Amino acid sequence: MKKVLLSVFLMLFPVTCLAQGGYIHGNGDPSTLNPAPNCGGSRFYIDDSTGKLYTAAQGSPCVWQDASKGGGSGSNPSTTPLAGATIDYNFLDGAGTTPTDISGNGNNATFTAIPPTWNTAGLVFSSVPTQGVALPAAANAGRTFMFGVYINPLLFSASQPANAFVTLLSDNVAGASLNVSLLRSVSAANFDANNIYSPTIFRSNTRVTTSQDLMSGFTVLALVCGLGGGDKDHIYLKGVEVAAYTTQGTDCSTAFTGGLFLGSSTVSPWNQSGFNGTYYRFAVFPTQLTAAAIAKNTATIIADVQSRGVPTTPQDIITTAPQLYGVGDSITFGLGATTPWITLLSLTNQPAYNITNYGISGITTKATIGSEPNRVMPKCKSIAGPNIATVMLGTNDFNSAFGATQAQVLASNIVPI
């Protein structure tokens, strides 16, 4: 008899705020708090009451500074180039087909035949195959790449784009060059599963550097290419290097032979996919930036995006009526059923609930964990009665394993609470 394992979890929201590596969270300007936050283990403080970012040098005493003030009095982080960049796009053009390089080097980019769209704060990609921005040849000499992006979280089965490779950066030489995607880095077995948003570097159609750190919402991603030999690639998220690598290559800096694209190129396999989110900043550097330089640039990019009125941390969406959310896979979605079970659920001695089905057919536990901070979790607070989420996941984790053992699958889904 074939064995089927179904893991079912039931959670009551709200859930405590997620810790973000390298950040201190609090309420209020840190320079006015008593005692002041200790910066011995962090360079960043986020005021959760305003979303404002503050930075400090490590050490004691702490001197916290408003990151939105940039590098000097009166400086504008949106128009101030990142030091040492050969390419720096702030995506504030608002119109036209040529994103402007503000580094002063004249390395403007060009929209492809299926272009992304401008809004008042950035450049929006809608996961359309071959939707992209062609980069100039100067990008081929890059050794550090920095992305200030908002990655749309998973939504519902009905609206989730069919996307094999959620691609931030791709090439036009059939995968032989540098490609940066958000997917498929899951456990020691490195097995594949769709919609797991973790940074993955492809080269020659092979994953050369992967991490299990999950992403959705706004982030600053930095890639430092190794120079070969024992010099390895490094990945940073919001100024902090990822906790661990599933694989860590050394060759993503090999001289590129083709062109690079933001989003999707026109060459397989990247022409079957695209990016689903918004670009706010992208910069290329000809050298390997230090961890300190990446932290400084990250603070500048976050301040830049905040100055545009764009939240850089998940924002609570306060509901005005009790809510019941169904988080799960095809069972919750109701695949093959006339009526999904979540819409039939009723609770005795309870108020009337608005029911929302967040089930996604084929989804894994790991993929859901990555999106929840920006999907259902911001909707946990209510001013009128409780908000409840049922979480029913696990069926697809083993179906997606491609040779991974049950222990490896289970280990990949264990996350700190």
Legacy VTK file of the C-alpha trace (Angstrom):
# vtk DataFile Version 3.0
C-alpha trace
ASCII
DATASET POLYDATA
POINTS 417 float
0.000 0.000 0.000
1.368 3.406 -0.935
2.046 5.583 2.062
0.829 9.175 2.114
1.979 11.623 4.740
-0.176 14.650 5.435
1.017 17.203 7.951
-1.669 19.479 9.345
-1.072 22.519 11.538
-3.621 24.795 13.155
-2.497 28.277 14.174
-4.371 31.144 15.761
-3.188 34.562 14.628
-1.816 37.082 15.431
1.680 35.713 15.148
4.607 37.495 16.757
6.658 39.713 14.460
9.399 37.949 12.519
12.938 38.692 13.566
15.074 40.078 10.772
18.749 39.172 10.912
21.011 42.106 11.733
18.147 44.446 12.713
16.831 45.832 15.982
13.125 46.660 16.131
11.517 49.180 18.476
8.993 51.973 18.758
10.366 55.483 18.542
13.510 57.357 17.540
16.386 55.359 19.103
18.266 58.551 19.988
15.405 59.511 22.350
14.943 56.127 24.013
16.283 55.433 27.493
18.130 53.160 27.557
19.243 53.534 23.947
19.272 50.347 21.841
22.637 48.572 21.960
24.280 48.469 18.521
26.947 45.955 19.493
25.335 43.248 17.349
23.603 45.327 14.695
24.071 48.296 12.395
20.368 48.873 11.790
17.370 49.925 13.884
13.815 50.045 12.497
11.211 52.212 14.211
8.125 50.020 13.801
5.823 52.958 14.536
6.992 54.846 11.442
8.946 52.281 9.382
11.959 54.645 9.456
15.466 53.154 9.319
18.356 54.294 11.528
22.008 53.269 11.224
24.936 53.192 13.634
28.531 52.085 13.695
29.053 48.990 15.805
30.420 49.699 19.247
29.597 51.675 22.358
28.219 54.187 22.928
25.714 53.968 20.089
25.171 57.018 17.915
22.080 56.357 15.808
21.478 58.408 12.663
18.404 58.727 10.464
19.354 56.786 7.318
17.058 58.944 5.182
19.535 61.811 5.621
21.960 59.857 3.420
25.660 60.594 3.434
25.536 64.289 4.353
23.424 67.277 5.185
20.716 67.812 2.623
21.703 64.822 0.471
18.956 62.984 -1.406
19.442 59.194 -1.333
17.353 58.812 -4.501
19.631 60.981 -6.625
22.975 60.452 -4.885
24.978 57.783 -6.774
26.337 54.828 -4.844
30.098 55.299 -4.515
32.136 53.257 -6.959
29.195 52.026 -9.052
29.670 51.801 -12.819
25.875 51.421 -13.230
23.245 52.848 -10.878
19.536 52.986 -11.769
17.008 54.604 -9.417
14.045 53.904 -11.768
12.511 57.324 -11.235
12.335 58.167 -14.953
8.551 57.721 -14.931
8.313 57.434 -18.722
10.268 56.369 -21.769
12.105 53.163 -22.634
15.595 53.972 -21.334
16.247 53.783 -17.561
18.864 56.413 -16.770
22.202 55.608 -15.172
22.756 58.129 -12.349
26.362 56.987 -11.736
27.591 59.538 -14.260
29.017 56.854 -16.556
26.259 57.026 -19.169
25.421 53.321 -18.934
21.712 53.612 -19.643
19.569 50.507 -20.124
16.921 49.699 -22.772
13.497 48.080 -22.543
12.934 44.845 -24.439
10.032 44.326 -26.846
7.739 43.449 -23.926
8.565 46.215 -21.454
7.833 46.611 -17.754
5.747 49.614 -16.695
6.593 52.741 -14.755
4.838 53.913 -11.627
5.663 56.974 -9.542
8.168 55.095 -7.374
9.797 52.439 -9.569
9.626 49.942 -12.424
6.947 47.244 -12.248
7.378 43.718 -13.650
4.331 41.452 -14.000
5.895 37.998 -14.479
5.359 38.092 -18.247
7.808 35.898 -20.215
10.498 37.936 -22.035
9.510 41.110 -20.136
12.812 42.731 -19.329
15.399 45.492 -19.469
18.580 44.977 -21.516
21.691 46.090 -19.643
24.700 47.750 -21.294
27.950 45.874 -21.878
29.450 47.495 -18.770
27.330 45.134 -16.641
29.363 42.187 -17.920
32.364 43.386 -15.924
30.386 43.504 -12.683
31.725 41.779 -9.588
29.088 43.071 -7.147
25.399 43.460 -7.994
22.876 45.147 -5.684
19.092 44.928 -6.089
16.538 47.069 -4.239
13.300 45.264 -5.056
9.838 44.395 -3.839
9.080 40.719 -4.485
5.363 40.083 -4.730
4.335 37.330 -2.305
2.271 34.351 -3.376
-1.412 35.197 -3.647
-4.113 32.707 -4.586
-4.220 29.755 -6.972
-6.400 31.720 -9.363
-4.010 34.697 -9.570
-0.612 33.057 -9.119
1.361 33.488 -12.372
2.655 30.342 -14.049
6.338 31.029 -13.598
9.051 28.377 -13.756
11.898 30.757 -12.883
11.233 33.932 -10.919
14.129 35.803 -12.461
15.822 38.979 -11.256
18.741 38.858 -13.687
19.143 36.681 -16.778
21.356 36.294 -19.848
20.920 35.788 -23.592
23.315 32.875 -24.074
21.084 29.990 -22.975
22.103 29.974 -19.332
25.860 30.044 -19.893
26.278 33.416 -18.200
25.222 34.789 -14.815
21.557 34.307 -13.837
20.030 35.295 -10.504
16.707 33.724 -9.627
14.459 33.455 -6.605
13.675 29.797 -6.368
14.466 26.208 -5.660
17.070 26.198 -2.895
15.614 23.715 -0.450
17.608 21.505 1.974
20.841 19.578 1.725
19.431 17.553 -1.176
18.986 20.807 -3.144
15.698 19.540 -4.543
13.344 21.614 -6.650
10.017 23.089 -5.622
8.140 25.932 -7.286
7.515 29.307 -5.657
10.208 29.028 -2.996
11.673 32.507 -3.059
15.312 32.130 -2.040
18.369 33.588 -3.820
19.890 31.226 -6.373
22.754 31.897 -8.779
22.802 29.880 -12.008
25.733 29.570 -14.366
26.047 27.162 -17.301
22.554 25.893 -16.442
23.752 24.789 -13.025
23.032 26.175 -9.579
26.429 27.386 -8.436
25.430 29.296 -5.284
22.215 28.810 -3.326
20.843 29.785 0.056
17.829 28.687 2.067
17.032 32.222 3.267
13.472 32.977 2.170
12.341 36.268 0.657
9.191 38.164 -0.144
8.210 41.807 0.121
10.891 44.497 0.051
14.523 43.466 0.289
17.984 44.601 -0.702
19.836 41.693 -2.271
23.590 41.911 -2.846
25.623 39.405 -4.827
29.414 39.447 -4.594
30.942 37.218 -7.260
33.921 35.081 -6.396
37.058 35.363 -8.492
37.657 31.644 -8.887
39.892 29.240 -7.028
39.029 29.403 -3.350
37.381 32.822 -3.615
33.661 32.123 -3.193
30.432 33.911 -4.106
28.595 35.701 -1.287
24.922 36.682 -0.943
23.602 39.395 1.385
20.005 40.226 2.311
19.320 43.672 3.791
22.982 44.190 4.552
23.619 40.861 6.294
25.207 37.796 4.705
22.862 34.814 4.492
23.099 32.395 7.390
24.137 29.361 5.339
24.641 28.157 1.790
23.322 24.947 0.298
26.020 25.313 -2.347
28.593 28.104 -2.585
30.346 28.454 -5.906
33.424 30.360 -6.949
32.902 31.091 -10.622
29.960 33.452 -11.133
32.479 36.168 -12.050
33.819 34.344 -15.112
33.844 36.771 -18.036
30.365 37.030 -19.503
30.014 36.346 -23.203
26.516 37.669 -23.764
24.183 40.370 -22.570
22.470 40.639 -19.185
18.828 41.551 -18.555
16.778 42.654 -15.582
13.833 40.262 -15.571
13.499 37.851 -18.458
15.691 37.577 -21.544
14.508 36.104 -24.836
16.529 32.886 -24.523
15.434 29.574 -22.977
14.899 28.766 -20.165
14.537 32.383 -19.009
12.076 33.282 -21.787
9.553 31.018 -20.034
9.485 33.168 -16.939
9.941 36.613 -15.494
10.061 38.749 -12.379
6.910 39.505 -10.389
7.499 42.698 -8.420
9.003 46.189 -8.525
12.554 47.414 -9.062
13.501 50.521 -7.058
17.305 50.440 -7.349
19.907 48.385 -9.195
23.658 48.961 -9.141
26.724 47.228 -10.557
30.258 47.553 -9.168
33.478 46.470 -10.921
35.029 45.225 -7.662
34.078 42.941 -4.806
32.487 45.168 -2.169
33.310 44.547 1.475
30.631 43.633 3.996
30.869 47.162 5.431
30.355 48.747 1.989
27.354 46.523 1.331
25.844 47.475 4.694
26.342 51.171 3.932
24.843 50.895 0.443
21.948 48.848 1.815
21.125 51.616 4.288
21.241 54.176 1.464
18.933 52.089 -0.753
16.439 51.553 2.078
16.473 55.276 2.863
15.996 56.006 -0.843
12.939 53.764 -1.098
11.464 55.092 2.152
11.875 58.655 0.865
9.509 57.701 -1.990
6.792 56.796 0.516
7.274 53.056 -0.033
7.183 50.839 3.100
10.285 48.676 3.487
8.840 46.408 6.199
5.503 44.539 6.298
2.675 46.892 7.245
-0.338 45.835 9.301
-3.667 45.897 7.499
-6.244 46.472 10.228
-9.511 44.677 9.513
-12.881 45.975 10.648
-14.639 42.601 10.941
-13.654 39.097 12.133
-11.671 37.186 9.502
-11.113 33.495 8.809
-8.179 32.752 6.488
-7.502 29.373 4.900
-3.770 28.860 4.240
-2.903 25.634 2.460
-2.444 23.682 -0.752
-4.915 22.169 -3.231
-6.929 20.584 -0.413
-7.720 24.021 1.012
-8.038 25.542 -2.453
-10.668 22.929 -3.239
-9.157 21.408 -6.366
-11.779 19.098 -7.882
-14.363 20.047 -5.275
-17.584 21.923 -5.873
-17.105 23.939 -2.692
-13.800 24.240 -0.776
-14.007 22.987 2.790
-12.847 26.323 4.238
-15.971 28.072 2.965
-18.159 25.463 4.697
-16.504 25.912 8.078
-18.567 27.417 10.866
-17.765 28.099 14.506
-20.337 27.881 17.295
-20.881 30.779 19.673
-18.754 32.977 17.437
-19.400 36.125 15.383
-19.833 35.960 11.632
-16.477 35.675 9.864
-15.389 36.927 6.467
-13.755 33.861 4.892
-10.812 34.151 2.483
-9.327 31.097 0.799
-5.532 31.461 0.396
-5.049 27.884 -0.780
-2.636 27.367 -3.700
-2.632 24.129 -5.661
0.735 22.381 -5.602
2.263 24.662 -2.962
4.775 23.421 -0.395
5.205 24.345 3.247
8.537 26.008 2.510
7.097 28.246 -0.198
4.256 29.358 2.041
6.595 30.204 4.917
8.546 32.550 2.653
5.491 34.545 1.606
3.457 34.693 4.830
5.148 37.792 6.341
3.765 39.763 3.381
0.627 37.760 2.562
-1.691 36.780 5.426
0.336 37.851 8.457
-0.195 41.624 7.944
-3.941 40.952 8.131
-3.824 39.474 11.621
-5.027 42.517 13.523
-8.682 43.450 13.886
-10.576 46.196 15.681
-13.738 44.077 15.747
-13.388 40.506 16.971
-10.783 37.809 16.348
-8.883 36.960 13.178
-8.146 33.240 12.699
-6.010 31.353 10.190
-6.120 27.619 9.549
-2.880 26.223 8.110
-3.029 22.860 6.326
0.184 21.988 4.476
2.669 19.209 3.820
1.123 17.033 1.126
3.247 18.429 -1.719
6.591 18.637 0.063
7.460 15.020 -0.680
6.029 15.052 -4.187
8.496 17.843 -5.044
11.540 16.217 -3.483
13.136 14.646 -6.597
15.149 12.146 -4.613
15.375 13.948 -1.265
14.777 11.792 1.779
11.852 12.352 4.136
14.280 13.545 6.820
15.754 16.159 4.455
12.311 17.430 3.483
11.224 17.721 7.101
14.485 19.451 8.074
14.060 22.005 5.289
10.651 22.993 6.682
11.750 23.568 10.274
11.899 27.292 10.969
12.309 29.239 14.225
9.165 30.718 15.753
LINES 1 418
417 0 1 2 3 4 5 6 7 8 9 10 11 12 13 14 15 16 17 18 19 20 21 22 23 24 25 26 27 28 29 30 31 32 33 34 35 36 37 38 39 40 41 42 43 44 45 46 47 48 49 50 51 52 53 54 55 56 57 58 59 60 61 62 63 64 65 66 67 68 69 70 71 72 73 74 75 76 77 78 79 80 81 82 83 84 85 86 87 88 89 90 91 92 93 94 95 96 97 98 99 100 101 102 103 104 105 106 107 108 109 110 111 112 113 114 115 116 117 118 119 120 121 122 123 124 125 126 127 128 129 130 131 132 133 134 135 136 137 138 139 140 141 142 143 144 145 146 147 148 149 150 151 152 153 154 155 156 157 158 159 160 161 162 163 164 165 166 167 168 169 170 171 172 173 174 175 176 177 178 179 180 181 182 183 184 185 186 187 188 189 190 191 192 193 194 195 196 197 198 199 200 201 202 203 204 205 206 207 208 209 210 211 212 213 214 215 216 217 218 219 220 221 222 223 224 225 226 227 228 229 230 231 232 233 234 235 236 237 238 239 240 241 242 243 244 245 246 247 248 249 250 251 252 253 254 255 256 257 258 259 260 261 262 263 264 265 266 267 268 269 270 271 272 273 274 275 276 277 278 279 280 281 282 283 284 285 286 287 288 289 290 291 292 293 294 295 296 297 298 299 300 301 302 303 304 305 306 307 308 309 310 311 312 313 314 315 316 317 318 319 320 321 322 323 324 325 326 327 328 329 330 331 332 333 334 335 336 337 338 339 340 341 342 343 344 345 346 347 348 349 350 351 352 353 354 355 356 357 358 359 360 361 362 363 364 365 366 367 368 369 370 371 372 373 374 375 376 377 378 379 380 381 382 383 384 385 386 387 388 389 390 391 392 393 394 395 396 397 398 399 400 401 402 403 404 405 406 407 408 409 410 411 412 413 414 415 416
